[in-house]
């Protein structure tokens, strides 16, 4: 058996029993065994990485308020890519800038920017509002928007994924007497623990009072003179300031959907643009909350709901 054929035979032994593999190894030479070891180690590392990967997060639900605007942006991107686009403006309210993008040019059968770059989704968001703004009920391509509405109406309704109920613990049957006895035992144990803690606290306090006097603590002897004088005078140092707890980083896919986001005791929904809505009792989209600023750890509730008028218009 050659070295190449022996290694390949070991690599293809997925359905062979372990005992057969071990028996085959005894027939190999030293050089072949080392090659088999390297192959097995590489395969083990590969599988270990695959098994250690965390499961993918389930895709967030698309709320009804966002479905139509989101679909219109995608439709406008496809239409413009196939037919070209006029010059349009992208406004950045956060930086206070308005970027004017040039019209497309046909290059080798493709509609592209003059610099050769294609139109992307974030740019299509601004272009779609110029083509037709449902809030203002006007735009340069109203006929295309009406065609889009007819197309959207013909699409199947998106079925919300039913959340799997959490596994419930098995029911434990008890008599009323057993439950009463259980509660009494818990109350007695709690009372005993409270009394023991109080006694230990009093004992520690008495011991501290007996040793106090005018003695300067050992730790103060290593401190500067001012600190020693403060300790001798019986003045306790102020409490240490706790370091500010950093804001936990939160991410979600940039797919235009919203994802559960717990924040300061509230159950909220947030998207990749940091727009925040309340979560209703059924886990769906609730009231508009505002824009979250991670650097300030706050929600700006002065920002208007960008899709409120979309629903009113329908």
C-alpha positions in Angstrom: 0.0 0.0 0.0 1.5 3.4 -1.0 1.6 6.4 1.3 -0.9 8.4 -0.8 -3.4 5.6 -1.0 -3.1 4.8 2.7 -3.8 8.4 3.8 -6.7 8.8 1.4 -8.2 5.5 2.6 -8.1 6.7 6.2 -9.7 10.1 5.2 -12.6 8.3 3.5 -13.4 6.0 6.5 -16.6 7.8 7.6 -18.8 4.8 7.8 -16.2 2.2 9.0 -16.2 1.1 12.6 -13.4 2.4 14.9 -12.0 -1.1 15.5 -11.5 -1.6 11.7 -9.6 1.8 11.5 -7.4 0.9 14.4 -6.6 -2.5 12.9 -5.7 -0.8 9.5 -3.3 1.6 11.3 -1.2 -1.4 12.5 -0.4 -2.2 8.8 1.1 1.2 8.1 4.7 2.3 8.3 6.1 5.0 10.5 6.0 7.7 7.8 2.4 6.8 6.9 1.3 6.9 10.5 2.7 10.5 11.0 0.8 11.6 7.9 -2.4 10.0 9.2 -1.8 11.8 12.6 -1.5 15.1 10.9 -4.6 14.5 8.8 -6.6 13.4 11.9 -5.4 16.4 13.9 -6.5 18.8 11.1 -9.9 17.2 10.8 -10.4 17.2 14.6 -9.5 21.0 14.8 -11.9 21.7 12.0 -14.8 19.8 13.6 -14.1 21.4 17.0 -14.4 24.9 15.5 -17.7 24.0 13.8 -19.2 22.5 17.0 -18.1 25.4 19.1 -19.9 28.0 17.0 -23.0 29.5 18.6 -26.3 28.9 16.9 -27.5 31.7 14.6 -30.0 34.1 16.1 -33.5 33.7 14.7 -34.4 36.3 12.2 -36.5 39.2 13.6 -40.1 39.8 12.6 -41.0 42.4 10.1 -43.6 44.7 11.7 -46.6 45.7 9.5 -45.6 49.4 9.8 -42.2 48.7 8.2 -43.2 46.1 5.6 -44.5 48.3 2.9 -41.7 51.0 3.1 -39.1 48.3 3.3 -40.5 46.5 0.2 -40.7 49.8 -1.7 -37.0 50.6 -1.1 -36.1 47.1 -2.4 -38.4 47.5 -5.4 -37.0 51.0 -6.2 -33.4 49.7 -6.0 -34.2 46.9 -8.5 -36.1 49.3 -10.8 -33.3 51.9 -10.8 -30.6 49.3 -11.3 -32.4 48.0 -14.4 -33.6 51.3 -15.8 -31.3 54.0 -14.4 -31.9 56.9 -12.0 -32.0 60.6 -11.8 -29.8 62.8 -9.5 -31.0 62.5 -5.9 -30.1 63.8 -2.4 -29.3 61.8 0.7 -29.9 63.7 4.0 -28.1 62.9 7.2 -30.1 64.5 10.0 -27.5 63.5 12.6 -24.6 65.3 10.9 -26.7 68.0 9.3 -25.4 67.2 5.8 -27.2 66.7 2.4 -25.2 64.7 -0.1 -26.2 65.2 -3.8 -25.6 62.0 -5.8 -25.3 62.2 -9.6 -27.6 60.5 -12.1 -26.7 57.1 -13.5 -24.7 56.4 -16.7 -25.0 53.3 -18.9 -21.7 51.5 -19.0 -21.3 48.2 -20.7 -25.0 47.5 -20.4 -25.1 48.4 -16.7 -26.5 51.5 -15.0 -23.8 52.9 -12.6 -22.6 56.1 -11.0 -20.1 58.1 -13.1 -17.3 56.6 -10.9 -18.4 53.1 -11.9 -20.0 52.2 -8.6 -23.5 50.6 -8.4 -26.5 51.9 -6.5 -26.7 50.4 -2.9 -29.5 49.9 -0.5 -28.8 52.8 1.8 -28.8 55.2 -1.2 -32.0 53.6 -2.5 -33.7 54.6 0.7 -33.3 58.3 -0.3 -33.9 57.6 -4.0 -37.2 55.8 -3.3 -38.6 58.8 -1.4 -37.7 61.0 -4.4 -39.4 58.5 -6.8 -42.6 58.6 -4.6 -43.1 59.8 -1.0 -46.2 58.1 0.4 -46.3 60.6 3.3 -46.3 63.6 0.9 -48.3 61.6 -1.8 -46.0 62.9 -4.6 -42.8 62.0 -6.5 -41.1 61.7 -9.8 -42.2 58.1 -10.5 -45.8 57.7 -9.1 -46.7 55.2 -11.9 -43.8 52.9 -10.7 -45.1 53.2 -7.1 -48.6 52.2 -8.2 -47.2 49.2 -10.1 -45.3 48.3 -6.9 -48.5 48.5 -4.8 -50.2 46.1 -7.2 -47.2 43.7 -7.0 -47.1 43.9 -3.2 -50.8 43.2 -2.9 -50.3 40.0 -4.9 -47.6 38.7 -2.6 -48.5 36.0 0.0 -49.0 37.4 3.5 -46.0 36.9 5.7 -46.8 34.4 8.5 -45.4 35.4 11.9 -43.3 32.6 13.3 -45.0 31.1 16.4 -42.7 31.3 19.4 -42.1 28.0 21.0 -43.5 27.8 24.5 -41.0 27.3 27.3 -40.8 23.9 28.7 -42.9 23.6 31.9 -41.7 21.8 35.0 -43.8 18.7 35.9 -46.7 19.3 38.3 -46.0 18.3 41.9 -49.1 17.3 43.8 -49.3 18.2 47.6 -52.0 18.1 50.2 -53.0 21.3 51.9 -51.4 20.0 55.2 -48.1 19.3 53.4 -48.0 22.8 51.9 -48.8 24.4 55.2 -46.0 22.4 56.9 -43.6 23.4 54.1 -44.4 27.1 54.6 -44.0 26.8 58.3 -40.6 25.1 58.0 -39.4 27.8 55.6 -40.6 30.6 57.9 -38.9 29.0 60.9 -35.6 28.6 59.0 -35.7 32.2 57.9 -36.4 33.4 61.4 -33.4 31.3 62.8 -31.1 32.6 60.0 -32.1 36.2 60.8 -31.5 35.8 64.5 -28.1 34.2 63.9 -27.1 37.1 61.6 -28.2 39.7 64.2 -26.2 37.9 66.9 -23.1 37.7 64.8 -23.4 41.4 63.9 -23.8 42.4 67.6 -20.8 40.3 68.6 -18.6 41.9 65.9 -19.7 45.4 66.9 -18.9 44.7 70.6 -15.5 43.4 69.7 -14.8 46.5 67.6 -15.9 48.8 70.4 -13.6 47.1 72.9 -10.6 47.5 70.6 -11.3 51.0 69.4 -10.0 53.4 72.0 -7.5 55.9 70.6 -5.5 53.3 68.7 -4.6 54.3 65.1 -5.3 51.4 62.7 -2.2 49.7 61.2 -3.3 50.6 57.7 -3.1 54.3 58.6 0.6 54.0 59.6 1.5 53.5 56.0 -0.6 56.4 54.8 0.5 60.1 54.5 0.6 62.2 57.7 -2.7 63.9 56.9 -4.4 60.5 56.6 -2.9 59.4 59.9 -4.2 62.5 61.6 -7.7 61.9 60.1 -7.7 58.3 61.4 -6.5 59.3 64.9 -9.3 61.9 65.0 -11.8 59.1 64.4 -13.0 60.5 61.0 -13.9 57.8 58.6 -12.9 58.2 55.0 -15.7 58.7 52.5 -17.0 55.9 50.4 -15.2 54.8 47.3 -16.7 55.9 44.1 -17.9 53.0 41.9 -16.7 53.0 38.4 -19.4 53.7 35.8 -20.8 50.6 34.3 -20.1 50.5 30.6 -23.1 50.3 28.3 -23.3 46.8 26.9 -22.8 46.7 23.2 -25.9 45.4 21.2 -25.9 44.4 17.6 -28.4 43.0 15.2 -28.5 42.1 11.4 -28.7 45.1 9.0 -31.8 43.7 7.3 -34.4 46.4 8.2 -36.2 44.2 10.8 -36.6 44.8 14.5 -35.2 42.6 17.3 -36.0 42.2 21.1 -33.9 44.7 23.1 -34.2 44.8 26.9 -33.3 48.3 28.2 -33.6 49.6 31.8 -36.3 47.1 32.8 -38.4 47.7 29.6 -39.0 45.2 26.8 -38.3 47.1 23.6 -37.7 46.4 19.9 -34.8 47.9 18.1 -33.4 47.9 14.5 -29.9 48.4 13.2 -30.4 52.1 12.8 -31.1 52.4 16.6 -34.8 53.1 16.1 -36.7 51.9 19.1 -40.3 50.8 19.6 -42.1 49.3 22.7 -42.9 45.6 22.6 -46.6 44.8 23.1 -48.0 42.0 25.2 -47.9 39.6 22.2 -44.2 40.4 21.4 -45.1 42.6 18.4 -44.4 46.2 17.6 -45.9 48.7 20.1 -45.6 52.5 20.5 -42.7 54.5 19.0 -40.1 55.3 21.6 -37.4 57.3 19.7 -33.8 57.0 18.6 -31.2 55.4 20.9 -27.8 57.2 21.3 -25.3 54.5 22.5 -22.6 57.1 23.4 -25.1 58.9 25.7 -27.0 55.8 26.9 -30.4 57.4 26.3 -33.4 57.3 24.0 -34.2 60.6 22.2 -38.0 60.7 22.3 -38.2 64.0 20.5 -37.6 62.2 17.1 -40.9 61.5 15.3 -41.9 58.0 14.2 -40.6 57.8 10.6 -43.4 55.4 9.6 -46.4 56.8 11.5 -47.8 58.6 8.5 -47.2 55.5 6.3 -50.0 53.7 8.3 -52.2 56.8 8.3 -51.9 57.1 4.5 -53.1 53.5 4.1 
